[in-house]
């Protein structure tokens, strides 16, 4: 919309100046005044439409009117020769201005943003697309061309420490992101001075010229994302409470990737970048470590299983012994009662011997049963 506003204003200004010259050079005439006012009114209405076809038609009409005004002005100043020379010079000037505008007008691709700097104020603004007015000579300059399309980084992080003392040889990470705020890219990326110099040197361009290439910004953002991803990956792998060794990290890689995504998204948001995806694509570790972890797990499982078996056997023996003791007690009680009913008197020593014999018989039966099970 900015370029259309500028174009409409320029055309209306040219038309107004031409009509003023014509009105001043022609003797007072109410018809000329009426036509001038009518032309300006129609031009204002057409200019409000903001359509390129209408603006183009109005520009052609304004150029023709300006040539008429130039002819009248040339005749008034230089006579008959001026009537021809001045319009010719003005036509050349109009063609020159049109040609300069065509060369310096900026076309902004839909997948990029162009930043314009101001020499005097130090401010930065976005060039409005798809067509932006020419820069003000000596005041404004093209600062950077930022990519707005989807970007991605594939990063390999090596030698990651874990709390389980079983280190991970490498993680392969994949991140997808895009620039949200182009102006924040200029001030938000930390520690970028040396990186900018290195990237510009690799492109064999001065930094100011390299900033006008989207490849430069792709490399700069990727370099910063790579460093941030490595730092966050090492922190998450070491400090997380979900996975403490290489095998657990592999089994819980999706949960760890979500945790990395949250931290990375918070970190890069201050750069003006939105993170859309973060994945752990591969976990590399020594196979011997996995075998050792699995063997330790098997030993723990075997120990637990043997413990459960022993507890079950002890419970069985205890219940069996209790049942046999109860049965012997009942048998001894019935024996003593039967002897008393038959008139046999038992001394305490006789009762003690009967009870001891019953206990021994129960113990021998239990031992024999356990031996048979083995």
Beta strands, then each sheet from edge to edge (+ up, - down):
strand 1: 106-107
strand 2: 112-118
strand 3: 124-126
strand 4: 131-132
strand 5: 140-147
strand 6: 151-160
strand 7: 168-179
strand 8: 273-284
sheet 1: 1+ 4-
sheet 2: 3+ 2- 5+
sheet 3: 6+ 7- 8+
end
